[in-house]
Structure formats: structure tokens, C-alpha cells
Amino acid sequence: MRITESRKRSLAKALSFRAIEIAVDALILSIFVETHVAIGLAVGLELVCLVLHFVFERIWNRIDYGRKVI
């Protein structure tokens, strides 16, 4: 038996994590630059990271290392 994650699950995990990260990044960046610039930078950076995170999750989904089927 092989257990895998669906693409929708990987995407939902990546999106929810990135939404939290955008808020934290924007808050931290707003200390150093104007708020609208901070939000733009945070969103841009997180979009790139979202794609990387999604690809990373999909690659690891193909690797059985550390998985157990009970």
C-alpha cells in the first residue's frame, strides 16, 4: 500500500503557510520601509517561495524515506 498526498492537499498546505508568512514578512518589512512597499515585497517574495514550496512538496511526495504504512 502506498500513501501519497494529492496535488490539492500540497497546494492547500503551501498556500496556508505562505499566507501566514506574507503577514509576518509585511509586518517586519514595514518597520524598515513604507507599508505599501513592504506589502508588495512580501507578496512578491512569497509568490516565488510558494512555487518552490509546491515543487519541493511534490518531489518529497515521491520519496518513501521515513514513511510508514500501519
N, C-alpha and C positions, 0 to 999 in steps of 0.2 A: 504494500500500500504506500502510495506517495502522496504527501500533503503539500500543496502549493497555495500561494496567495493569488487571488485574481488581480488583474490589472486595475480594476476599480478600487480594490482594497489598498493596493500600493499607492494609487493616486490620492485616495482619501487621507491616508496617513501622511503623505508628503504635503498635501495642501493644508491640513490642520496644523502640522508642525510649522510650516512656513508662515501661516497667518499669525501665529504667536510670535515668531521671530521677527516679522515685519514690525509689529507693535513695539517690541523691545528695542530693535535697531533704531526705529524712528525716535523713540524716547531718548536713547543715548546720543544719537546724532544731533538732536535738537539742542543739546547743550552746547555744541560747537558751531552749528550753522543755523540759518533760519529754518523755521518749521516746515515750510513748503519744500525747501531744498532737501531737508532731512527725509521727508516722506518719499520724495522722488528717488533719492538714492537708495533708501531701504527697499522700496518696491523693485527697482531695477536689479539690485543685488540679489534679492530673494527670488526673482524670476529665473535668474541664471542658476541659482542654487537649487531651485525646485526641479529643473530639468536634470541636473546632475544627481540629485537625490533619487528621483524616479528611476533613472537608468541604473544607479547603484543598487536600489532595491530589486529591480528586475534581474540583474545579474546574480545577486545573492539568492534570489528565489530558485535559481537553477543549481545551486550548490547545496549538497546534503550535509555538509560539515556541521556537527553539533545538533542535528535534528534527531528526535526520537519519535517513533510511532508506537503508541501504547495501546 
